[in-house]
């Protein structure tokens, strides 16, 4: 029974494992290539950039409301994930980061109101950022919906746990049978 069930679960779990392996390897290579080009995240333990303090007289409440709303107007279709005010080159800068399939950033010079970086351009699935996000979604199982993808991951984890336990049980059964037959050795 152990062997038969082990075989069928392994066959069904292989498709999921293959998806996780291929997309994980491609994501790893994509992030490694960004690191090689100097575009990846900073090295662990690297000192954080020094931030200039925001002047105490700055009207933070009104600036936040104004540029938060302006960012939402500029990019209405993408979810706003991060909004921050920071000092840059002697003036306050409002930066909005957008998530979704094609993430991007939008910055405003609060002294002039000018946009310093345009909204994320509509990208095609072949675009670099879109490709990376598409791989992440495939890796997480979002192709069947993020809700069901999470459950698929849980089911696959249970399958792999069963495969581990059944593999150990079958090994111990075979080892015991070989020991009774006078054959020694942990591996055969």
Secondary structure per residue as TSV (DSSP state, phi and psi in degrees):
chain	resnum	aa	ss	phi	psi
A	1	X	-	360.0	-43.5
A	2	X	H	-58.2	-44.4
A	3	X	H	-67.3	-42.7
A	4	X	H	-64.9	-48.2
A	5	X	H	-65.0	-39.7
A	6	X	H	-58.9	-43.7
A	7	X	H	-64.1	-46.8
A	8	X	H	-68.6	-40.6
A	9	X	H	-65.6	-39.1
A	10	X	H	-62.7	-41.3
A	11	X	H	-63.8	-44.6
A	12	X	H	-68.8	-37.6
A	13	X	H	-76.7	-17.6
A	14	X	H	-61.7	-39.6
A	15	X	H	-61.6	-44.0
A	16	X	H	-66.5	-44.6
A	17	X	H	-62.1	-39.6
A	18	X	H	-63.2	-43.0
A	19	X	H	-59.9	-46.6
A	20	X	H	-63.4	-41.2
A	21	X	H	-65.4	-51.3
A	22	X	H	-65.7	-49.6
A	23	X	H	-67.8	-36.3
A	24	X	H	-64.1	-42.2
A	25	X	H	-65.3	-41.9
A	26	X	H	-66.2	-39.7
A	27	X	H	-63.8	-43.7
A	28	X	H	-61.2	-43.5
A	29	X	H	-65.1	-40.4
A	30	X	H	-62.0	-44.9
A	31	X	H	-69.3	-36.4
A	32	X	H	-64.8	-41.2
A	33	X	H	-66.8	-34.7
A	34	X	H	-63.5	-41.0
A	35	X	H	-63.5	-40.7
A	36	X	H	-62.6	-33.7
A	37	X	T	-85.9	2.1
A	38	X	T	77.3	20.3
A	39	X	-	-108.6	2.1
A	40	X	S	-82.5	-175.6
A	41	X	-	-66.8	159.9
A	42	X	-	-65.8	157.0
A	43	X	-	-63.4	147.4
A	44	X	T	-60.6	135.6
A	45	X	T	86.0	-3.0
A	46	X	-	-69.3	141.3
A	47	X	-	-65.7	140.2
A	48	X	-	-69.9	153.8
A	49	X	-	-63.2	144.7
A	50	X	-	-78.2	126.0
A	51	X	-	-101.3	136.2
A	52	X	-	-77.5	143.3
A	53	X	-	-69.7	146.2
A	54	X	-	-79.0	132.7
A	55	X	-	-58.0	142.2
A	56	X	T	-64.9	-27.2
A	57	X	T	-83.7	-1.2
A	58	X	S	-69.0	133.5
A	59	X	-	-78.6	76.8
A	60	X	H	-61.4	-40.4
A	61	X	H	-60.2	-49.9
A	62	X	H	-71.0	-36.9
A	63	X	H	-63.4	-42.5
A	64	X	H	-61.9	-49.2
A	65	X	H	-61.4	-45.5
A	66	X	H	-61.4	-52.2
A	67	X	H	-80.8	-24.0
A	68	X	H	-64.8	-48.3
A	69	X	H	-65.2	-38.7
A	70	X	H	-64.2	-39.4
A	71	X	H	-65.1	-41.0
A	72	X	H	-65.4	-33.5
A	73	X	H	-70.4	-38.8
A	74	X	H	-67.5	-40.1
A	75	X	T	-129.0	78.0
A	76	X	T	-74.3	-21.0
A	77	X	T	-92.0	-9.8
A	78	X	S	-107.3	141.9
A	79	X	-	-72.1	133.0
A	80	X	E	-81.1	118.0
A	81	X	E	-103.0	-31.8
A	82	X	E	-140.0	135.9
A	83	X	E	-133.7	130.5
A	84	X	E	-148.1	151.8
A	85	X	E	-108.8	134.6
A	86	X	E	-147.2	160.4
A	87	X	E	-87.0	131.6
A	88	X	E	-144.6	119.7
A	89	X	T	53.8	41.0
A	90	X	T	83.9	1.8
A	91	X	E	-135.6	159.9
A	92	X	E	-74.0	141.3
A	93	X	E	-126.3	131.1
A	94	X	E	-102.2	120.3
A	95	X	E	-117.8	131.4
A	96	X	E	-120.0	133.1
A	97	X	E	-114.5	135.9
A	98	X	E	-112.4	141.6
A	99	X	-	-100.1	-148.2
A	100	X	S	90.4	-167.1
A	101	X	S	-66.1	-35.5
A	102	X	S	-122.8	82.5
A	103	X	-	-69.2	158.9
A	104	X	E	-165.2	-178.3
A	105	X	E	-135.2	153.0
A	106	X	E	-138.2	125.9
A	107	X	E	-123.1	143.7
A	108	X	E	-123.3	137.7
A	109	X	E	-82.5	112.6
A	110	X	T	-72.9	-16.7
A	111	X	T	-74.2	-38.1
A	112	X	T	-109.3	-18.5
A	113	X	-	82.1	2.0
A	114	X	-	-76.5	146.8
A	115	X	E	-79.9	125.7
A	116	X	E	-91.5	-26.7
A	117	X	E	-137.4	130.5
A	118	X	-	-68.5	165.1
A	119	X	-	-64.8	158.4
A	120	X	-	-60.0	129.1
A	121	X	-	-69.5	148.2
A	122	X	-	-60.8	118.6
A	123	X	-	-101.5	158.5
A	124	X	-	-98.0	162.3
A	125	X	T	-58.6	-16.1
A	126	X	T	-84.9	-10.6
A	127	X	S	-66.8	150.5
A	128	X	H	-59.3	-51.0
A	129	X	H	-64.1	-41.7
A	130	X	H	-63.3	-38.4
A	131	X	H	-62.6	-46.0
A	132	X	H	-63.5	-45.5
A	133	X	H	-65.8	-38.2
A	134	X	H	-62.1	-42.1
A	135	X	H	-62.9	-41.4
A	136	X	H	-61.2	-43.6
A	137	X	H	-64.4	-39.4
A	138	X	H	-67.1	-40.4
A	139	X	H	-63.6	-38.9
A	140	X	H	-77.9	-15.1
A	141	X	T	90.4	19.8
A	142	X	G	-68.3	-10.9
A	143	X	G	-64.8	-18.3
A	144	X	G	-108.9	12.7
A	145	X	-	103.6	139.9
A	146	X	H	-63.6	-34.4
A	147	X	H	-65.0	-51.4
A	148	X	H	-72.5	-29.0
A	149	X	H	-62.2	-37.8
A	150	X	H	-65.5	-42.0
A	151	X	H	-67.2	-35.0
A	152	X	H	-62.0	-39.3
A	153	X	H	-64.5	-40.5
A	154	X	H	-65.5	-44.7
A	155	X	H	-62.8	-43.2
A	156	X	H	-63.4	-39.3
A	157	X	H	-61.6	-41.2
A	158	X	H	-64.5	-39.4
A	159	X	H	-61.5	-44.8
A	160	X	H	-67.8	-32.8
A	161	X	H	-65.1	-45.2
A	162	X	H	-61.6	-43.1
A	163	X	H	-61.1	-37.1
A	164	X	H	-66.7	-49.2
A	165	X	H	-64.1	-46.6
A	166	X	H	-66.3	-34.7
A	167	X	H	-63.4	-41.0
A	168	X	H	-67.4	-43.1
A	169	X	H	-60.8	-46.6
A	170	X	H	-63.7	-39.6
A	171	X	H	-61.5	-46.3
A	172	X	H	-64.0	-38.0
A	173	X	H	-63.4	-46.2
A	174	X	H	-65.6	-40.2
A	175	X	H	-63.7	-42.4
A	176	X	H	-62.6	-44.0
A	177	X	H	-64.7	-39.9
A	178	X	H	-68.6	-37.2
A	179	X	H	-64.3	-41.7
A	180	X	H	-64.9	-30.0
A	181	X	T	-82.8	-0.2
A	182	X	T	87.0	8.6
A	183	X	-	-95.1	120.4
A	184	X	-	-102.1	163.8
A	185	X	-	122.0	137.4
A	186	X	S	-79.0	-25.1
A	187	X	-	-127.2	144.3
A	188	X	-	-142.0	360.0
